[in-house]
Amino acid sequence: MVTNSTQATYDVMKGVAAMLERRDTVIASLDTMETGISEMKAIIGEARADIASETKADIGNIEADTGEIKRDVSSDMKSDIANLKSDIANIQSDIIDLKEAFEISNAIVQNHRIIARNSRNQPIYHPLHKTVPGSGLPLLHGIVPEREIQNYQHTGTVPKVGDLPPNFDAQNVINLTNEDICALIVFYNDAFGIVETDNEYARLKKELKPYDVTPGSTIPEDAIRRKEGAEDTRDSVN
């Protein structure tokens, strides 16, 4: 016969057994969870390693692409800058050419007015403006002895288009000497058709008549002939 005390002890032991069984179940669950956590950690570690590796590779690719882009941009910019500089140089050259062409045209227009004025105001002959750029010093080769060419070098800057010859005596153009004519050739950068065999009077006629200091229609031909005749007379007497 089971007593109340025995039954109570049995119930207690049964409860303890149930608790132990539940403990084992919890421990097993904890072990399973721990295993899962370890596996998750391993997966996360692998993922981190993969991400780090891929990130490094991506960064390397980005840096490589960036470097290539920089090189391309730098090369393109250098090429564009070089082209721009070339374009600017061409524009500046065109501007200089246009400016020079304008100055030449302006000098020619002024010369037409001077020629018209000269035709009405003899014997005063106003000089024309320079229309040919540069120095005419090389034109003296074959006109004067080589040793004398250096005597006509510019003492300052080369005259510009539009300038007037210095020390020009408008009232005594008929008295221009050979030296004066050579100086005008250098100033105007124009030989006026003068050659070495021309005497002083032929040079004077060429200097005055075809182009420069006076219009051809207003040359005092008789004065030139009288001067040339007087010189010839002196030569024959001597």
Residue pairs with C-beta under 8 A, 6 or more apart in sequence:
100 133
100 161
103 160
103 161
103 162
104 131
104 133
104 161
106 162
107 129
107 130
107 131
107 161
107 162
108 131
110 129
110 162
111 128
111 129
111 131
114 126
114 127
114 128
114 129
115 128
115 214
115 215
117 126
118 124
118 125
118 126
118 214
118 215
118 218
119 215
119 217
119 218
122 218
122 220
123 171
123 174
123 220
124 170
124 171
125 170
125 173
125 208
125 213
125 214
125 218
126 170
127 164
127 165
127 168
127 170
127 212
127 213
128 164
128 211
128 212
128 213
129 161
129 162
129 163
129 164
130 159
130 160
130 161
130 162
130 163
130 164
130 165
130 187
130 188
130 189
131 161
131 188
132 161
132 188
132 189
132 190
133 160
133 161
133 189
134 158
134 189
135 154
135 158
135 159
135 186
135 189
136 185
136 186
136 187
136 188
136 189
136 190
136 191
137 149
137 152
137 153
137 154
137 186
139 185
139 186
139 189
139 190
139 191
140 148
140 149
140 152
140 182
140 185
140 186
141 149
142 195
142 196
143 182
143 185
143 191
143 194
143 195
143 196
144 152
144 178
144 182
152 182
152 183
152 186
154 186
159 165
159 187
163 187
165 183
165 184
165 187
165 188
165 213
166 187
168 213
169 175
173 208
173 213
173 214
174 204
174 220
174 223
174 224
174 227
176 184
176 204
176 207
176 208
177 200
178 200
178 203
181 194
181 200
181 203
181 204
181 207
184 207
184 212
184 213
185 191
185 192
185 194
185 207
188 212
190 211
190 212
192 206
192 207
192 210
192 211
192 212
193 206
193 210
194 202
194 203
194 206
194 207
198 206
201 224
201 227
201 228
201 231
204 224
205 219
205 221
205 224
207 213
208 214
208 216
208 219
209 216
209 219
210 216
